[in-house]
Amino acid sequence: MRHILIATAASAALLCGCGAGGGARPATTTAIAIENFRYAPSPATVKAGARIAISNADGAPHTLTDRATARAFDSGTIKGGARGSVTFTKPGTYAYYCEFHPYMKGSVTVTG
């Protein structure tokens, strides 16, 4: 009986590790934090149409702005200690930056 339980537990563990597609998917991001003049997580993965909360733990104002000329998204100014949000509408991979601090950079992949 003990061998049957061990075999059943081992089989269940193997099955739990197998998923459709066979590969690990990146976790979907629901929030982006700005702290010490950095975005986290970066890179991030979000679903198209998702509204992402942004929190600014720095004392300085920041933005989360699409680097492309067309500007698919822009959080606007998020003052120090404040919150904002941005909605990613179209699938793709986007680079973003802070308009006040152009050395602050991040990226996000938007899935369908």
Rosetta blueprint (number, residue, H / E / L):
1 M L
2 R H
3 H H
4 I H
5 L H
6 I H
7 A H
8 T H
9 A H
10 A H
11 S H
12 A H
13 A H
14 L H
15 L H
16 C H
17 G H
18 C L
19 G L
20 A L
21 G L
22 G L
23 G L
24 A L
25 R L
26 P L
27 A L
28 T L
29 T L
30 T L
31 A E
32 I E
33 A E
34 I E
35 E E
36 N L
37 F L
38 R E
39 Y E
40 A E
41 P L
42 S L
43 P L
44 A E
45 T E
46 V E
47 K E
48 A L
49 G L
50 A E
51 R E
52 I E
53 A E
54 I E
55 S E
56 N E
57 A L
58 D L
59 G L
60 A L
61 P L
62 H E
63 T L
64 L L
65 T E
66 D E
67 R L
68 A L
69 T L
70 A L
71 R L
72 A L
73 F L
74 D E
75 S L
76 G L
77 T L
78 I E
79 K L
80 G L
81 G L
82 A L
83 R E
84 G E
85 S E
86 V E
87 T E
88 F E
89 T L
90 K L
91 P L
92 G E
93 T E
94 Y E
95 A E
96 Y E
97 Y E
98 C L
99 E L
100 F L
101 H L
102 P L
103 Y L
104 M L
105 K E
106 G E
107 S E
108 V E
109 T E
110 V E
111 T E
112 G L
